[in-house]
Amino acid sequence: MMKRGLLVLIVILLFLAGCAEENKVFICPDGTEAESADLCTSENKMPCIEEGKIGAVIPGNECCEGLDSLNPTTPEQNCQVLLGAFVCAKCGDGFCKTGENSCNCPNDCKALDGGIRVVSTNEYTFKTAGETATLDGMEFTLLSYEKDGTSTFDIDGTELALNNVNDAEIFKNKRIVITKRYWTASVGQESYVTIKVEPFALKADEYLAYVHDKITIANQTITISDIEYIDQKGVGFDFNGGNSYKKVILGTTKQLGDLDVTVVEIFPYHDEQKNRYALIKVTA
C-alpha cells in the first residue's frame, strides 16, 4: 500500500514539473513576458549601448553591432578590473577613441609622456593637462584649462588658446573649434573641453582678412580698420578712399559704396597670427 502511494506521489510530482516547464516564461528587460529571451521584440528589448558609452552588466544590456565590450578601467586606476560595468568601443581599428585606453585596448592606445596618445578622426574630449591626441593629422596637447574657460593647446608646436563654445581658429587650412566645454572644482566631477577639426576652404567671394588688409573689387577698395571680438563682435571698414567708415556686425550684411559686405566669422589671434582676423564675403 505504501509503495502504491509513493508511486502516485511520484507521478503527481512529474506531472507538476512538466506543467511548470510548460508554463516557464522569460521576463524581457522592459518587464513583459516571452517564452525565451530571443522572443523579446525590438520594442521591449533594451536599446544597444553606443560607442564610448558605459553599460551595466545586466541581462539584455549589450553593445551595438560592430562594437566590443571592454572593461572601463583606466591607467589612473592602475588598470584594475572593474566589475559590474562595461564600455562599448571598436577596439582594433587603429583609432583610440572615447572609452578606449592603454589598459583595455593597448593596440589602439599607448602611453605617451604621462598622458595618453589618442588617435581619432576629427573630434576628441580632453580632460587632463598633458593629454595628447592626433586629430586629422595634427598633434594636439592640452597645456592648460582655466576656470574662465580658456583652453590652451600646443598644436604641432604652435601654442593656441580658445575660450568659448564655437570659438574657432583657422590653422593649416583646418577649422579648429570648441564644441563643448565644462569646468568644475567639485569632487567626483570632471572638467573637459571638446575640440573638433574640420576642413576649411574659402568659398567664392570669401576672404580671410586681418586688420589693415585691403580688398579691391570692381575698382572699389575697402580696408579693414578694426575687428571687435569681445563685446559686440563686428568688423569696421574704411571705404570711399578712406572718407567713410562703417561697422558690420557679425552675421549681418551692409552696403559699403557699391559693395555688399557680410561678416561670416571672427577669430582671435594666436602665436602665428598676431592680429585678429575675420572671414568676410564681398560682392559687387
C-alpha positions in Angstrom: 0.0 0.0 0.0 2.9 2.3 0.9 4.6 1.5 -2.4 1.4 2.3 -4.3 1.1 5.7 -2.5 4.7 6.5 -3.2 4.2 5.7 -6.9 1.2 8.0 -7.1 3.2 10.8 -5.4 6.0 10.4 -8.0 3.5 10.6 -10.9 1.9 13.8 -9.4 5.4 15.4 -9.0 6.4 14.6 -12.5 3.1 16.0 -13.8 3.6 19.2 -11.9 7.2 19.6 -13.1 6.0 19.2 -16.6 3.4 21.8 -16.2 5.9 24.2 -14.6 8.3 23.7 -17.6 5.5 24.1 -20.0 4.5 27.4 -18.3 8.0 28.8 -17.9 8.3 32.4 -19.2 11.2 34.8 -19.7 10.9 38.3 -18.4 12.1 40.8 -21.0 14.1 43.9 -19.9 11.0 46.1 -20.0 9.1 43.7 -17.7 7.0 42.0 -20.4 6.9 38.2 -20.7 8.1 36.0 -23.5 8.8 32.2 -23.9 12.5 32.9 -24.3 15.0 35.9 -24.5 15.1 35.5 -28.3 11.4 36.2 -28.5 11.6 39.6 -26.8 10.7 42.1 -29.5 12.7 45.1 -30.6 10.2 47.3 -28.8 10.8 45.6 -25.5 14.5 44.9 -25.8 16.8 47.3 -24.1 18.5 49.7 -26.6 22.0 48.8 -27.5 24.9 50.7 -25.9 26.6 53.1 -28.4 30.3 53.7 -28.9 32.0 55.3 -26.0 29.1 54.7 -23.6 29.1 52.7 -20.4 26.6 50.0 -19.6 25.7 47.9 -16.5 26.3 44.2 -16.6 22.6 43.1 -16.5 20.6 40.7 -18.8 19.8 42.3 -22.2 22.4 45.0 -21.9 24.8 44.8 -24.8 26.9 46.9 -27.2 25.6 47.9 -30.6 26.6 45.8 -33.6 30.3 46.0 -34.5 31.4 47.2 -31.1 33.4 45.4 -28.4 32.6 45.2 -24.7 35.6 46.4 -22.8 36.4 46.8 -19.1 36.1 50.5 -18.3 39.3 50.6 -16.2 41.8 53.4 -16.8 45.6 54.0 -16.3 44.6 56.3 -13.4 43.0 53.3 -11.7 46.2 51.2 -12.4 44.3 49.1 -14.9 42.4 47.3 -12.1 39.5 45.3 -13.5 36.2 47.0 -12.7 33.2 44.7 -12.0 29.5 45.4 -12.9 30.1 47.6 -15.9 31.5 47.7 -19.4 32.2 50.3 -22.1 31.5 49.8 -25.8 34.2 50.6 -28.3 35.7 49.5 -31.6 39.0 48.2 -30.4 41.4 47.1 -33.1 40.5 49.7 -35.8 43.7 51.7 -35.2 41.8 54.6 -33.6 41.9 55.2 -29.9 38.6 56.9 -29.2 36.3 57.5 -26.2 36.2 54.5 -23.9 39.5 53.1 -25.1 42.8 53.5 -23.3 46.2 51.8 -22.9 44.6 49.4 -20.4 41.6 48.0 -22.2 42.8 48.5 -25.8 46.6 48.7 -25.9 46.8 48.0 -29.7 45.0 51.3 -30.4 46.2 53.3 -27.5 49.7 53.7 -26.0 51.1 55.7 -23.1 52.9 59.0 -24.0 54.9 61.1 -21.6 52.5 60.7 -18.7 49.4 61.3 -20.9 47.6 59.2 -23.4 48.1 59.4 -27.2 44.8 59.3 -28.8 44.2 58.9 -32.5 40.8 60.0 -33.7 39.2 61.1 -36.9 38.4 64.8 -36.1 37.0 65.2 -32.6 38.2 64.5 -29.1 37.3 65.4 -25.5 40.3 66.5 -23.4 40.1 66.1 -19.6 43.6 66.5 -18.2 46.6 68.7 -18.9 49.2 66.8 -20.9 46.7 64.7 -22.7 47.6 64.3 -26.4 45.5 63.5 -29.4 46.2 63.3 -33.1 43.2 64.9 -34.8 43.0 65.0 -38.6 46.8 64.6 -38.9 47.7 67.3 -36.3 49.2 66.7 -32.9 47.2 68.4 -30.1 48.4 68.6 -26.5 46.2 70.2 -23.8 48.5 72.6 -21.9 46.0 74.1 -19.5 42.3 74.5 -18.9 41.4 77.6 -16.8 38.4 78.4 -14.7 37.4 81.2 -17.1 37.2 78.5 -19.8 40.4 79.3 -21.6 41.8 76.2 -23.2 45.5 76.4 -24.3 46.8 73.8 -26.7 50.1 73.0 -28.4 49.2 72.2 -32.0 52.1 70.9 -34.0 54.5 73.1 -32.0 52.2 76.3 -32.1 50.5 77.5 -28.9 46.9 78.4 -29.4 44.2 79.4 -26.9 40.4 79.2 -27.3 37.8 80.4 -24.9 34.1 79.7 -25.6 32.0 77.1 -27.3 32.0 77.8 -31.0 35.3 79.8 -30.7 37.3 78.8 -33.7 40.7 79.2 -35.4 41.9 78.6 -38.9 45.2 76.8 -38.8 46.9 74.9 -41.5 43.8 75.0 -43.7 41.7 73.5 -40.9 39.0 75.0 -38.8 39.6 74.2 -35.1 36.5 74.8 -32.9 35.4 74.1 -29.3 32.1 72.2 -29.5 31.7 71.6 -25.7 33.4 72.6 -22.5 32.8 72.3 -18.8 34.9 73.4 -15.8 34.3 72.3 -12.2 36.3 72.1 -9.0 33.7 69.7 -7.5 34.9 66.3 -6.2 33.7 63.5 -8.4 33.1 65.6 -11.4 35.4 66.3 -14.4 36.3 69.4 -16.3 36.5 68.8 -20.1 36.8 70.6 -23.4 35.9 69.0 -26.8 37.8 70.0 -29.9 36.7 69.4 -33.4 38.8 69.8 -36.5 37.1 70.5 -39.8 38.3 71.0 -43.3 38.4 74.7 -44.4 38.4 76.3 -47.8 37.3 79.7 -48.9 34.2 79.9 -51.0 33.5 82.2 -53.9 33.8 85.9 -52.9 35.1 85.0 -49.4 38.3 86.4 -47.8 40.3 85.8 -44.6 41.2 89.4 -43.8 43.4 90.9 -41.0 43.3 94.4 -39.6 44.7 96.9 -42.2 44.2 94.4 -45.1 42.7 95.9 -48.3 40.2 94.2 -50.6 39.7 95.6 -54.1 36.7 94.6 -56.3 35.5 96.3 -59.4 37.9 99.2 -58.8 36.5 99.8 -55.3 38.7 99.3 -52.2 37.7 98.6 -48.6 40.2 98.5 -45.8 39.7 96.5 -42.5 40.0 99.2 -39.9 39.3 97.2 -36.7 37.9 93.9 -35.5 35.9 93.7 -32.3 35.9 90.2 -30.8 35.0 90.6 -27.2 31.8 92.6 -26.9 29.7 93.3 -30.0 31.5 91.2 -32.5 32.0 93.0 -35.8 34.4 94.5 -38.3 35.0 98.2 -39.0 35.7 99.1 -42.6 37.1 102.3 -44.3 35.8 102.9 -47.8 35.3 105.7 -50.3 39.0 106.4 -50.3 39.1 106.4 -46.6 36.5 109.1 -46.2 33.8 106.8 -44.9 33.6 104.3 -42.1 31.0 101.6 -41.3 30.9 98.7 -38.8 29.4 95.4 -39.9 28.2 93.2 -37.1 28.9 89.5 -37.2 26.3 87.6 -39.2 25.0 90.7 -40.9 25.4 92.3 -44.4 25.8 96.0 -45.1 26.4 98.0 -48.3 29.7 99.8 -48.4 29.6 102.0 -51.5 28.6 99.6 -54.3 29.9 96.5 -52.4 27.8 94.2 -50.2 29.9 93.1 -47.3 29.0 90.2 -44.9 30.9 89.3 -41.8 30.7 85.5 -41.7 33.0 84.7 -38.7 35.5 86.4 -36.4 38.6 84.7 -35.0 41.0 85.6 -32.1 44.7 85.7 -32.6 47.4 83.2 -31.6 51.2 82.9 -31.7 51.4 82.7 -35.5 48.7 85.2 -36.3 49.3 88.3 -34.1 46.2 90.1 -35.2 42.5 89.2 -35.1 41.1 88.3 -38.4 37.7 87.7 -39.9 36.0 85.6 -42.6 34.1 88.1 -44.8 32.2 87.9 -48.0 32.3 90.7 -50.5 30.2 91.0 -53.7 29.8 93.8 -56.2 
